[in-house]
Amino acid sequence: MKYYERKWIVNQGYGDCHLNDLSVKQSKTGKLIQNKPEWEVRVTNPCKCKFQYTKLSCVGFQSVTPVATSLLSKSGDLCLLNAGKFIFPHVDFVFKYVWDTSFDLKVIDGVIVCP
């Protein structure tokens, strides 16, 4: 059996959890810092599985106020969430940043860990 065939069987066994199940939503908090809006990013995991080493595409990401590296660490155009620790089921992972506009943050990689 080839690797990709084993992976497919494992994913089938876990049921409904896939990387694209994680949703990333952003909204303005209403707060202005240095005349720039504060944005709240909410990553929601609706699955029964945990996600680990979750990476976002974060091209050009920056913030007037620092974002703790334990929440979001940037390397090139990739950002690692929660220092690679778990994004738990049914618990929103939240961080904030300050910039003129929101950035296009998308989940692009991670490990699914099921019970």
TORGUZA-706158 format. One record per residue: residue number from 1; residue in three letters; x, y, z of N, C-alpha, C, CB in turn. Coordinates in steps of 0.1 Angstrom, whole numbers, padded with zeros to 4 digits. Atoms other than C-alpha are relative to their C-alpha. Last residue first. Glycine has a CB too. Layout:
BEGIN
> NUM_Ala_X_Y_Z_X_Y_Z_X_Y_Z_X_Y_Z
...
This chain:
BEGIN
> 115_Pro_0000_0010_-0011_-0091_0107_0197_0000_-0014_-0004_-0011_0003_0009
> 114_Cys_0013_0004_-0005_-0081_0127_0166_0001_-0010_0011_-0008_-0007_-0012
> 113_Val_-0002_0011_-0010_-0051_0147_0158_-0013_-0003_0006_0010_0006_0012
> 112_Ile_0013_0003_-0007_-0051_0167_0126_0002_-0011_0009_-0011_-0004_-0011
> 111_Val_0002_0015_-0003_-0018_0182_0116_-0013_-0002_0008_0013_-0005_0009
> 110_Gly_0002_0004_-0014_-0015_0216_0100_-0001_-0015_0001_-0013_0007_0006
> 109_Asp_-0007_0013_-0004_-0012_0235_0067_-0003_-0002_0015_0015_0001_-0002
> 108_Ile_-0006_0007_0011_-0028_0263_0046_0007_-0013_0004_0010_0008_-0007
> 107_Val_-0007_0012_-0005_-0052_0281_0069_0005_-0008_-0012_-0010_-0009_0008
> 106_Lys_0006_0012_0004_-0059_0315_0053_0008_-0012_0006_-0001_-0002_-0015
> 105_Leu_-0006_0011_-0008_-0052_0350_0065_-0008_-0013_-0003_0000_0003_0015
> 104_Asp_0007_0012_0005_-0059_0378_0039_0007_-0012_0007_0001_-0001_-0015
> 103_Phe_-0008_0008_0008_-0048_0408_0060_-0008_-0013_-0004_0013_-0004_0007
> 102_Ser_-0002_0014_-0004_-0072_0433_0074_0009_-0007_-0010_-0014_-0007_0002
> 101_Thr_0009_0009_0006_-0067_0470_0066_0003_-0014_0006_0001_0000_-0015
> 100_Asp_0010_-0008_0008_-0051_0500_0083_-0011_-0009_-0005_0007_0007_-0011
> 99_Trp_-0005_-0004_0013_-0033_0478_0109_-0011_0007_-0008_0006_-0012_-0008
> 98_Val_0004_-0013_0004_-0035_0467_0145_0006_0004_-0013_0004_0010_0011
> 97_Tyr_-0011_-0008_0005_-0035_0431_0156_-0005_0013_-0004_0006_-0008_-0013
> 96_Lys_0003_-0013_0006_-0056_0408_0177_0013_0006_-0006_-0006_0009_0011
> 95_Phe_-0010_-0010_-0002_-0056_0371_0186_-0004_0013_-0007_0014_-0005_-0005
> 94_Val_0001_-0014_0003_-0082_0345_0192_0013_0007_0002_-0012_0006_0008
> 93_Phe_-0014_-0006_-0002_-0084_0307_0191_0000_0014_-0005_0011_-0009_-0007
> 92_Asp_-0006_-0010_0009_-0121_0297_0194_0014_0004_0004_-0009_0012_-0002
> 91_Val_-0006_-0011_-0007_-0129_0265_0213_0006_0009_-0010_0010_-0005_0011
> 90_His_0010_-0009_-0005_-0152_0239_0198_0005_0011_0009_-0010_-0009_0008
> 89_Pro_0013_0000_0005_-0124_0214_0193_-0010_0010_0007_-0006_-0014_0001
> 88_Phe_0009_0010_-0006_-0090_0225_0205_-0014_0001_-0007_-0001_0002_0015
> 87_Ile_0012_-0008_0002_-0063_0243_0184_-0011_-0010_0004_-0002_0007_-0015
> 86_Phe_0014_0004_0005_-0034_0224_0198_-0009_0012_-0002_-0005_-0010_0009
> 85_Lys_0008_0008_-0009_0002_0238_0201_-0014_-0002_-0005_-0001_0007_0014
> 84_Gly_0001_0014_0004_0023_0249_0172_-0008_-0009_0009_0014_-0006_-0001
> 83_Ala_-0013_0007_-0001_0033_0281_0189_0000_-0015_-0004_0005_0002_0014
> 82_Asn_-0001_0006_-0014_-0004_0290_0191_0013_-0007_0002_-0012_-0009_0001
> 81_Leu_0010_-0004_-0010_-0007_0297_0153_0004_-0007_0013_-0014_-0004_-0004
> 80_Leu_0003_0011_-0009_0023_0296_0130_-0009_0004_0011_0013_-0007_0005
> 79_Cys_0002_-0003_-0014_0024_0323_0103_-0004_-0013_0007_-0010_0011_0002
> 78_Leu_0007_0010_-0008_0038_0318_0068_-0001_0005_0015_0006_-0014_-0001
> 77_Asp_0015_-0001_0002_0047_0345_0043_-0008_-0010_0007_-0002_0000_-0015
> 76_Gly_0003_-0002_0014_0083_0348_0056_-0015_0003_-0002_0004_-0012_-0009
> 75_Ser_-0012_0003_0007_0083_0334_0091_-0002_0001_-0015_0005_-0015_0004
> 74_Lys_-0001_-0002_0014_0057_0349_0114_0014_-0004_-0005_-0003_0014_-0004
> 73_Ser_-0014_-0003_0003_0048_0337_0149_0002_0000_-0015_0010_-0010_0006
> 72_Leu_-0003_0000_0014_0013_0340_0161_0014_0004_-0003_-0010_0011_-0007
> 71_Leu_0013_0000_0007_-0001_0334_0196_0002_-0002_-0015_-0008_0013_0003
> 70_Ser_0007_0012_-0005_0031_0324_0215_-0014_-0001_-0007_-0002_0001_0015
> 69_Thr_-0004_0012_0008_0049_0349_0193_-0007_-0013_0005_0015_-0001_0000
> 68_Ala_-0009_0010_-0007_0029_0376_0211_0003_-0012_-0009_-0007_-0004_0013
> 67_Val_0008_0012_-0003_0014_0401_0186_0010_-0010_0006_-0007_-0006_-0014
> 66_Pro_-0005_0014_0002_0032_0434_0187_-0010_-0010_0003_0012_-0002_0009
> 65_Thr_-0003_0006_-0013_0013_0466_0182_0005_-0014_-0001_-0013_0001_0009
> 64_Val_-0006_-0011_-0008_0015_0484_0149_0003_-0004_0014_-0010_0012_0000
> 63_Ser_0009_-0006_-0010_0009_0451_0132_0008_0011_0007_-0004_-0010_0010
> 62_Gln_-0007_-0008_-0010_0023_0433_0102_-0010_0007_0009_0009_0011_-0007
> 61_Phe_0006_-0002_-0013_0013_0406_0077_0010_0009_0009_-0003_-0013_0008
> 60_Gly_-0001_-0014_-0003_0027_0410_0042_-0005_0004_0014_-0008_0008_-0010
> 59_Val_-0009_-0008_0009_0016_0375_0031_-0001_0015_0005_-0005_-0001_-0015
> 58_Cys_0001_-0014_-0005_0000_0357_0060_0009_0010_-0007_0003_0000_0016
> 57_Ser_-0007_-0009_0009_-0007_0322_0048_-0003_0014_0005_-0006_-0002_-0015
> 56_Leu_0008_-0009_0008_-0017_0304_0080_0009_0006_-0011_-0007_0011_0008
> 55_Lys_-0006_-0011_0006_-0001_0275_0097_-0010_0007_-0009_0012_-0005_-0009
> 54_Thr_0008_-0007_0010_-0015_0251_0122_0007_0012_-0005_-0014_0004_0007
> 53_Tyr_-0010_-0006_0010_0012_0230_0140_-0008_0007_-0012_0009_-0011_-0006
> 52_Gln_-0013_-0004_-0005_-0016_0211_0157_0009_0005_-0011_0006_-0012_0008
> 51_Phe_-0010_-0004_0010_-0053_0207_0151_0012_0005_0006_-0007_0011_-0010
> 50_Lys_-0008_-0011_-0003_-0076_0188_0175_0009_0003_-0012_0009_-0002_0013
> 49_Cys_-0014_0002_0000_-0104_0165_0164_0007_0013_0004_0005_-0005_-0013
> 48_Lys_-0003_0007_-0012_-0141_0167_0172_0015_-0002_0002_-0008_-0013_0000
> 47_Cys_-0001_0014_0000_-0145_0194_0146_0002_-0007_0013_0012_-0004_-0009
> 46_Pro_0012_0006_-0003_-0159_0229_0147_0001_-0016_0001_-0010_0004_-0011
> 45_Asn_-0001_0014_0003_-0125_0245_0151_-0013_-0007_0003_0012_-0006_0007
> 44_Thr_0010_0009_-0006_-0128_0283_0149_0002_-0014_-0005_-0014_0005_-0003
> 43_Val_-0001_0013_0007_-0100_0307_0143_-0009_-0010_0008_0015_-0005_0000
> 42_Arg_0006_0011_-0007_-0110_0342_0154_0001_-0012_-0008_-0015_0003_0004
> 41_Val_0000_0012_0008_-0089_0372_0144_-0005_-0011_0008_0014_-0003_-0006
> 40_Glu_0000_0013_-0008_-0097_0405_0161_-0001_-0011_-0010_-0012_0000_0010
> 39_Trp_0007_0012_0006_-0086_0436_0142_0000_-0012_0010_0006_-0003_-0014
> 38_Glu_-0004_0013_-0006_-0077_0469_0159_-0008_-0010_-0006_0000_0000_0015
> 37_Pro_0009_0009_-0006_-0082_0499_0136_0006_-0012_0006_-0011_-0004_-0009
> 36_Lys_0003_0013_0008_-0055_0524_0129_-0009_-0009_0008_0014_-0007_-0003
> 35_Asn_0009_-0002_0011_-0053_0560_0142_-0002_-0011_-0010_0004_0012_-0008
> 34_Gln_-0008_-0008_0010_-0023_0552_0164_-0008_0003_-0013_0013_-0007_-0003
> 33_Ile_-0014_-0001_-0006_-0045_0526_0181_0008_0007_-0011_0006_-0014_0005
> 32_Leu_-0010_-0006_0009_-0083_0527_0173_0013_0002_0008_-0004_0014_-0006
> 31_Lys_-0011_-0007_-0006_-0107_0503_0190_0009_0006_-0011_0008_-0009_0010
> 30_Gly_0005_-0013_-0003_-0139_0493_0174_0010_0009_0006_-0013_-0001_0009
> 29_Thr_0005_0000_-0014_-0130_0456_0175_-0006_0014_0004_0012_-0002_0010
> 28_Lys_-0005_-0011_-0008_-0128_0453_0138_-0006_0000_0014_-0004_0014_-0008
> 27_Ser_0009_-0011_-0001_-0136_0418_0125_0007_0012_0008_-0013_-0004_0008
> 26_Gln_-0006_-0012_-0005_-0117_0388_0112_-0011_0011_0001_0011_0005_-0009
> 25_Lys_0009_-0012_0002_-0129_0353_0106_0007_0012_0007_-0014_-0003_0006
> 24_Val_-0007_-0012_-0004_-0107_0323_0100_-0009_0011_-0003_0015_0001_-0007
> 23_Ser_0004_-0012_0007_-0125_0289_0097_0008_0012_0007_-0015_0003_0001
> 22_Leu_-0004_-0012_-0008_-0109_0256_0104_-0005_0012_-0007_0015_0000_0003
> 21_Asp_0011_-0002_-0010_-0129_0229_0085_0003_0012_0009_-0002_-0012_0008
> 20_Asn_0009_-0011_0005_-0105_0234_0055_-0012_0002_0009_-0005_-0002_-0014
> 19_Leu_-0006_-0013_-0002_-0079_0214_0074_-0010_0011_-0004_0013_0002_-0008
> 18_His_-0010_-0004_0011_-0101_0184_0074_0005_0013_0003_-0007_-0001_-0014
> 17_Cys_-0009_-0011_-0003_-0122_0166_0101_0011_0002_-0011_0007_-0002_0013
> 16_Asp_0002_-0013_0007_-0153_0147_0091_0010_0011_0001_-0013_0005_0005
> 15_Gly_0013_-0006_0003_-0146_0111_0098_0001_0013_-0007_-0007_0001_0013
> 14_Tyr_0003_-0011_-0009_-0114_0101_0115_-0013_0007_-0003_0012_0010_-0001
> 13_Gly_0003_0005_-0013_-0114_0067_0098_-0003_0011_0010_0012_-0008_0005
> 12_Gln_0013_0006_0000_-0116_0082_0064_-0004_-0004_0014_-0001_-0011_-0010
> 11_Asn_0010_-0011_0000_-0086_0103_0071_-0014_-0005_0000_0003_0009_-0012
> 10_Val_0000_-0006_-0014_-0067_0071_0081_-0009_0012_0000_0015_0005_0003
> 9_Ile_0007_0009_-0009_-0078_0054_0049_0000_0006_0014_0007_-0014_0000
> 8_Trp_0014_-0001_0004_-0067_0083_0027_-0008_-0008_0010_-0003_-0004_-0014
> 7_Lys_0005_-0013_-0005_-0033_0085_0045_-0015_0001_-0003_0007_0012_-0007
> 6_Arg_0001_0001_-0014_-0027_0048_0038_-0006_0013_0006_0013_-0003_0007
> 5_Glu_0012_0009_-0002_-0035_0053_0001_-0002_-0002_0015_0002_-0014_-0007
> 4_Tyr_0012_-0008_0002_-0012_0083_0000_-0012_-0008_0002_0000_0007_-0014
> 3_Tyr_0003_-0010_-0010_0016_0063_0015_-0013_0007_-0001_0012_0010_0001
> 2_Lys_-0008_-0012_0000_0014_0034_-0009_-0004_0010_0011_-0002_0007_-0014
> 1_Met_0008_-0012_0000_0000_0000_0000_0009_0012_0000_-0010_0000_0012
